[in-house]
Structure formats: structure tokens, C-alpha cells
């Protein structure tokens, strides 16, 4: 038998790893998965002890749409910054009458 643990990952515009951990048990010989309702007490106890030992790492990643929005925002605010900097410099460099 082989037990695999999985971490729930929510993927919208962003990718977020949650704290929810699930497991599946499968037979190595035939490859069939054993459903949770057929687990015996020993297998359930093993699952609970192993789950406690797992270090849950949550993370947050920006998806494709988020990256595009960040680039648009960076270009927009960069253009505004350059415009204001240009106006400031032009105001100080023009000859005084």
C-alpha cells in the first residue's frame, strides 16, 4: 500500500496554497485506490499521525492576469512619474524673465 498526501491549491487569477491536506491510499500491485470509507482504524491512525508531521507551506503566486495587470500598472505609474519629473525639470530650467 502507498499513501500520498495532497495540498489543496486554489487557482483563480492568483494561485494560493491552502492549509487543507488530503490523502489517498492505493495498492502498489493492482494500482486501485482504496476509498476513505474502507480504511481501518490502523490506517486512519497512521494517516492522522503522518498528517501532523507534515509542514504545511502556504504560498501566494500571481497568475497570468495578475502579471499583466502589474505590468500595466507599472507602465502607467512610470509614465506619470516621468511626466511629472519632466514638468518639474522644465519649470526649473526655463529662463526667468
C-alpha positions as CSV (number, residue, x, y, z in Angstrom):
1,X,0.0,0.0,0.0
2,X,1.1,3.5,-0.7
3,X,-0.3,6.7,0.9
4,X,0.0,10.0,-0.9
5,X,-0.7,13.4,0.6
6,X,-2.0,16.3,-1.3
7,X,-2.3,20.0,-0.5
8,X,-5.3,21.9,-1.8
9,X,-4.4,24.7,-4.2
10,X,-6.9,27.4,-5.2
11,X,-6.3,28.8,-8.6
12,X,-8.2,31.9,-9.8
13,X,-6.3,35.0,-11.1
14,X,-3.8,34.1,-8.4
15,X,-2.6,30.8,-7.1
16,X,-2.9,30.2,-3.4
17,X,-1.8,27.1,-1.4
18,X,-4.2,26.4,1.5
19,X,-3.7,24.6,4.7
20,X,-6.0,21.7,3.8
21,X,-4.2,18.4,3.4
22,X,-5.9,15.3,2.0
23,X,-4.6,11.8,1.4
24,X,-5.2,8.8,-0.9
25,X,-4.2,5.2,-0.4
26,X,-3.6,2.9,-3.3
27,X,-2.5,-0.7,-3.8
28,X,1.0,-0.9,-5.3
29,X,0.3,-4.2,-7.0
30,X,-3.1,-3.5,-8.7
31,X,-3.0,0.3,-8.7
32,X,-6.5,0.5,-7.3
33,X,-7.3,3.4,-5.0
34,X,-8.8,2.5,-1.6
35,X,-11.6,4.9,-0.6
36,X,-11.6,6.6,2.8
37,X,-14.7,4.7,4.0
38,X,-12.8,1.4,3.7
39,X,-9.8,2.5,5.8
40,X,-9.4,0.5,9.0
41,X,-8.5,2.0,12.4
42,X,-4.8,1.4,12.0
43,X,-4.7,3.1,8.6
44,X,-6.7,6.0,9.9
45,X,-4.4,6.4,12.9
46,X,-1.4,6.3,10.6
47,X,-2.9,9.0,8.4
48,X,-3.6,11.2,11.4
49,X,0.0,10.9,12.8
50,X,1.6,11.4,9.5
51,X,-0.6,14.4,8.7
52,X,0.6,16.1,12.0
53,X,4.2,15.8,10.9
54,X,3.7,17.5,7.6
55,X,4.9,21.1,7.4
56,X,2.2,23.0,5.7
57,X,3.6,25.7,3.5
58,X,1.1,28.3,2.3
59,X,2.1,30.5,-0.6
60,X,0.6,33.0,-2.9
61,X,1.6,33.3,-6.6
62,X,0.4,35.8,-9.2
63,X,-1.3,34.2,-12.2
64,X,-1.1,35.4,-15.8
65,X,-3.8,38.0,-15.5
66,X,-2.2,39.4,-12.3
67,X,1.1,39.7,-14.0
68,X,-0.4,41.6,-16.9
69,X,-2.2,43.9,-14.6
70,X,1.0,44.6,-12.7
71,X,2.8,45.4,-15.9
72,X,0.0,47.8,-17.0
73,X,0.1,49.5,-13.6
74,X,3.9,49.8,-13.7
75,X,3.9,51.3,-17.1
76,X,1.0,53.7,-16.2
77,X,2.6,54.9,-13.0
78,X,6.1,55.1,-14.6
79,X,4.6,57.3,-17.4
80,X,3.0,59.6,-14.8
81,X,6.3,59.8,-12.8
82,X,8.2,60.7,-16.0
83,X,5.6,63.3,-16.9
84,X,5.8,64.9,-13.5
85,X,9.6,64.8,-13.4
86,X,9.7,66.4,-16.9
87,X,7.4,69.2,-15.8
88,X,9.4,69.8,-12.7
89,X,12.7,69.9,-14.6
90,X,11.2,72.1,-17.3
91,X,9.8,74.5,-14.7
92,X,13.3,74.9,-13.2
93,X,15.2,75.2,-16.5
94,X,13.2,77.7,-18.4
95,X,14.7,81.2,-18.4
96,X,13.4,83.7,-15.9
97,X,12.0,86.8,-17.4
